[in-house]
Amino acid sequence: MARTTYPVIPQPTADPAGMLATLRAVHDTVEQLKLNSIPATAQQATKGAQIFALAGSVAAQQAATVINVTQQITNVTNSVTGIQGQITTLQAALQALTTLEHQDYITFMGLIATIQASIVTMQAQIAVLQAQVLLIGVPVLAYINASAAPITLGTPVYISAAGQVSPAVASSVATSKVVGLVNDASIASLASGNIRVAGVVNGLSGLVPGSVYYLDPVNAGKITLTAPTAVGQVVLPIGFALTSTSLELVIERSILL
């Protein structure tokens, strides 16, 4: 930035004409300072507003993350409670078996069926618990769906406006800047929903385990096994399929063809 040159103020003198010149020079200097300070103050105000807005956005995201982690911990606690209930049922059934005084076949088989059902339920609950533990602390941020149609689970999206997302497509650099995948079953148009920006998206279908998925260059909001090849398209790896229903997000640097 160039330095501002101010009028030179002559030294005070006993000569009335010289004193008048001094006063005029002081006046000119004050006016120059006022003119220079106005844009600087405006710029400072603008920067201050931008910093304040950014701080508010960061604070909102941090609050959303805290709420998300709290909910995740609640989910784990509920799962543990369910498993404990099944253990109690299993213990009661085993105790009944050990205290059975006579070989009542119907009662015996009923207890065995109860035990087997409890084991199956516990296995399912433990699987859910393991998935929930993996999700603790993983960022899920809230965004508004800016598109005219609902966006569904697993849809890759990019930030199309402040706090808003739209389905991403690898046909251009602007629309291929994927921030994450929809983490809700569906987010209605202009409604707020959860976007997973890291970790694992569960509940999908038809994935090929062990395969890398890319942002689709033709169909907005879709992922594909085939990397784009046409000039002008963008190659953007989205994630790695852990199972047929789970995709680990590995959003890498994009390449414009």
C-alpha positions as CSV (number, residue, x, y, z in Angstrom):
1,M,0.0,0.0,0.0
2,A,1.4,3.4,-1.0
3,R,2.1,5.8,1.9
4,T,0.0,9.0,2.1
5,T,1.8,12.3,1.5
6,Y,0.5,15.1,3.7
7,P,1.0,18.8,3.3
8,V,4.2,20.1,4.8
9,I,3.5,22.4,7.8
10,P,5.9,25.4,7.9
11,Q,7.5,26.3,11.2
12,P,5.7,29.0,13.4
13,T,6.9,32.5,12.8
14,A,6.3,35.9,14.2
15,D,5.4,37.2,10.8
16,P,1.5,37.4,10.6
17,A,1.6,36.3,7.0
18,G,3.7,33.3,7.9
19,M,1.4,32.4,10.8
20,L,-1.6,32.5,8.4
21,A,0.2,30.2,6.1
22,T,0.9,27.9,9.0
23,L,-2.7,27.8,10.1
24,R,-3.8,27.1,6.5
25,A,-1.3,24.3,6.2
26,V,-2.6,22.8,9.5
27,H,-6.2,23.1,8.2
28,D,-5.2,21.3,5.0
29,T,-3.5,18.6,6.9
30,V,-6.5,17.9,9.1
31,E,-8.8,17.8,6.1
32,Q,-6.4,15.3,4.4
33,L,-6.3,13.1,7.5
34,K,-10.1,13.1,7.6
35,L,-10.4,12.1,3.9
36,N,-7.9,9.3,4.4
37,S,-9.5,7.9,7.5
38,I,-13.0,7.5,6.0
39,P,-12.2,4.7,3.6
40,A,-9.9,3.0,6.1
41,T,-12.6,3.1,8.7
42,A,-15.1,1.7,6.2
43,Q,-12.7,-1.1,5.3
44,Q,-12.1,-1.9,8.9
45,A,-15.9,-2.1,9.5
46,T,-16.3,-4.4,6.5
47,K,-13.5,-6.6,7.7
48,G,-14.9,-6.6,11.2
49,A,-18.3,-7.7,9.9
50,Q,-16.7,-10.5,7.8
51,I,-14.7,-11.7,10.8
52,F,-17.8,-11.6,13.0
53,A,-19.9,-13.5,10.4
54,L,-17.1,-16.1,10.1
55,A,-16.9,-16.5,13.8
56,G,-20.6,-17.0,14.0
57,S,-20.5,-19.6,11.3
58,V,-17.7,-21.5,13.0
59,A,-19.5,-21.3,16.3
60,A,-22.7,-22.6,14.7
61,Q,-20.8,-25.5,13.2
62,Q,-19.1,-26.3,16.5
63,A,-22.4,-26.2,18.2
64,A,-23.9,-28.5,15.6
65,T,-21.0,-30.9,16.0
66,V,-21.4,-30.9,19.8
67,I,-25.1,-31.6,19.5
68,N,-24.3,-34.4,17.0
69,V,-21.8,-36.0,19.3
70,T,-24.2,-35.8,22.2
71,Q,-26.9,-37.5,20.1
72,Q,-24.4,-40.2,19.1
73,I,-23.4,-40.9,22.7
74,T,-27.1,-41.1,23.6
75,N,-27.6,-43.6,20.8
76,V,-24.7,-45.7,22.2
77,T,-26.1,-45.5,25.7
78,N,-29.5,-46.7,24.5
79,S,-27.9,-49.6,22.6
80,V,-26.0,-50.6,25.7
81,T,-29.2,-50.5,27.8
82,G,-30.9,-52.7,25.2
83,I,-28.0,-55.2,25.3
84,Q,-28.1,-55.2,29.1
85,G,-31.9,-56.0,29.0
86,Q,-31.2,-59.0,26.7
87,I,-28.5,-60.2,29.1
88,T,-31.0,-60.1,31.9
89,T,-33.4,-62.1,29.9
90,L,-30.7,-64.6,29.0
91,Q,-29.6,-64.9,32.6
92,A,-33.2,-65.5,33.7
93,A,-33.7,-68.2,31.1
94,L,-30.4,-70.0,32.0
95,Q,-31.3,-69.8,35.7
96,A,-34.7,-71.4,35.0
97,L,-32.9,-74.2,33.1
98,T,-30.6,-74.9,36.1
99,T,-33.5,-75.0,38.5
100,L,-35.8,-77.2,36.4
101,E,-36.9,-80.0,38.7
102,H,-38.3,-82.3,36.1
103,Q,-37.8,-82.9,32.4
104,D,-40.8,-80.9,31.2
105,Y,-40.0,-81.0,27.4
106,I,-42.3,-78.1,26.4
107,T,-40.9,-75.9,29.2
108,F,-37.3,-76.9,28.3
109,M,-37.7,-76.1,24.6
110,G,-39.4,-72.9,25.4
111,L,-36.5,-71.7,27.5
112,I,-34.0,-72.8,24.7
113,A,-36.0,-70.8,22.2
114,T,-35.9,-67.7,24.5
115,I,-32.2,-68.1,24.9
116,Q,-31.6,-68.4,21.1
117,A,-33.8,-65.4,20.4
118,S,-31.9,-63.3,23.0
119,I,-28.6,-64.3,21.5
120,V,-29.8,-63.2,18.0
121,T,-31.1,-59.9,19.3
122,M,-27.9,-59.3,21.2
123,Q,-25.8,-59.9,18.1
124,A,-27.8,-57.4,16.1
125,Q,-27.7,-54.8,18.9
126,I,-23.9,-55.3,19.3
127,A,-23.5,-54.7,15.5
128,V,-25.5,-51.4,15.8
129,L,-23.4,-50.4,18.9
130,Q,-20.2,-51.0,17.0
131,A,-21.4,-48.8,14.1
132,Q,-22.5,-46.1,16.6
133,V,-19.2,-46.0,18.4
134,L,-17.4,-45.5,15.1
135,L,-19.5,-42.5,14.4
136,I,-18.8,-40.6,17.6
137,G,-17.1,-37.3,16.9
138,V,-17.4,-37.7,13.1
139,P,-18.5,-34.4,11.6
140,V,-22.1,-34.2,10.4
141,L,-23.0,-30.6,9.5
142,A,-26.4,-29.0,8.9
143,Y,-27.1,-27.4,5.5
144,I,-30.1,-26.2,3.6
145,N,-31.1,-28.0,0.4
146,A,-31.1,-25.3,-2.3
147,S,-32.4,-27.5,-5.1
148,A,-36.0,-27.6,-6.1
149,A,-36.3,-31.4,-5.4
150,P,-35.6,-33.4,-2.3
151,I,-32.1,-34.9,-1.9
152,T,-31.8,-38.4,-0.5
153,L,-29.3,-40.5,1.5
154,G,-25.9,-40.7,-0.1
155,T,-26.3,-37.8,-2.5
156,P,-23.0,-35.9,-3.1
157,V,-23.5,-32.2,-2.7
158,Y,-21.5,-29.0,-3.1
159,I,-21.9,-25.6,-1.4
160,S,-24.0,-23.5,-3.9
161,A,-24.6,-20.6,-1.6
162,A,-23.8,-19.6,2.0
163,G,-25.2,-22.4,4.2
164,Q,-26.8,-24.1,1.2
165,V,-26.0,-27.2,-0.9
166,S,-27.0,-28.6,-4.2
167,P,-26.4,-32.0,-5.9
168,A,-22.9,-32.1,-7.2
169,V,-21.9,-33.2,-10.8
170,A,-18.5,-33.7,-12.3
171,S,-19.3,-31.7,-15.5
172,S,-17.5,-28.6,-14.2
173,V,-15.0,-27.5,-11.5
174,A,-17.7,-25.3,-9.7
175,T,-20.2,-28.1,-9.3
176,S,-17.7,-30.8,-8.4
177,K,-16.5,-29.2,-5.2
178,V,-18.1,-31.9,-3.0
179,V,-18.4,-31.0,0.7
180,G,-20.0,-34.3,1.7
181,L,-22.9,-36.8,1.3
182,V,-26.5,-36.5,2.5
183,N,-26.7,-38.3,5.8
184,D,-30.5,-38.2,6.2
185,A,-33.1,-40.4,4.5
186,S,-34.3,-37.3,2.6
187,I,-34.0,-33.5,2.8
188,A,-36.9,-31.6,1.3
189,S,-36.3,-28.6,-0.9
190,L,-35.3,-25.5,1.2
191,A,-35.2,-27.6,4.3
192,S,-32.3,-28.1,6.6
193,G,-30.6,-31.5,6.9
194,N,-27.5,-33.4,7.8
195,I,-24.5,-33.7,5.5
196,R,-21.7,-36.1,6.4
197,V,-18.3,-34.5,5.6
198,A,-16.2,-37.3,6.9
199,G,-16.4,-40.9,8.1
200,V,-18.8,-43.6,6.9
201,V,-22.2,-43.2,5.3
202,N,-24.4,-46.2,6.1
203,G,-27.8,-47.4,4.8
204,L,-26.9,-47.2,1.1
205,S,-27.5,-50.1,-1.3
206,G,-26.0,-51.8,-4.4
207,L,-22.3,-50.8,-3.6
208,V,-19.5,-53.1,-4.7
209,P,-17.4,-53.8,-1.6
210,G,-13.7,-52.8,-2.1
211,S,-14.4,-50.5,-5.0
212,V,-13.7,-46.8,-5.4
213,Y,-16.6,-44.5,-6.3
214,Y,-16.3,-41.2,-8.3
215,L,-18.6,-38.2,-8.7
216,D,-20.8,-38.8,-11.7
217,P,-20.0,-36.4,-14.7
218,V,-23.5,-36.7,-16.2
219,N,-26.1,-37.3,-13.4
220,A,-26.2,-34.7,-10.7
221,G,-26.1,-36.1,-7.2
222,K,-24.8,-39.5,-8.2
223,I,-21.7,-41.6,-7.7
224,T,-20.2,-44.0,-10.2
225,L,-17.7,-46.8,-10.4
226,T,-16.3,-45.4,-13.7
227,A,-14.0,-42.4,-13.6
228,P,-14.8,-39.6,-16.0
229,T,-12.7,-39.5,-19.2
230,A,-14.1,-36.7,-21.4
231,V,-12.3,-33.4,-21.8
232,G,-13.9,-30.7,-19.5
233,Q,-15.1,-33.3,-16.9
234,V,-13.7,-33.6,-13.4
235,V,-12.2,-36.7,-11.9
236,L,-13.1,-36.7,-8.2
237,P,-12.8,-39.8,-6.0
238,I,-15.6,-39.8,-3.4
239,G,-15.2,-42.8,-1.3
240,F,-14.4,-46.5,-0.8
241,A,-17.2,-49.1,-0.4
242,L,-16.7,-51.0,2.8
243,T,-19.8,-53.2,2.2
244,S,-22.7,-53.1,-0.1
245,T,-24.4,-50.6,2.1
246,S,-21.5,-48.6,3.6
247,L,-19.3,-46.0,1.9
248,E,-16.2,-44.5,3.6
249,L,-15.7,-40.9,2.5
250,V,-12.3,-40.3,0.9
251,I,-12.9,-37.1,-1.0
252,E,-9.6,-36.4,-2.7
253,R,-8.1,-33.6,-4.9
254,S,-10.0,-33.3,-8.2
255,I,-8.5,-33.4,-11.7
256,L,-9.9,-31.4,-14.5
257,L,-9.6,-33.3,-17.8
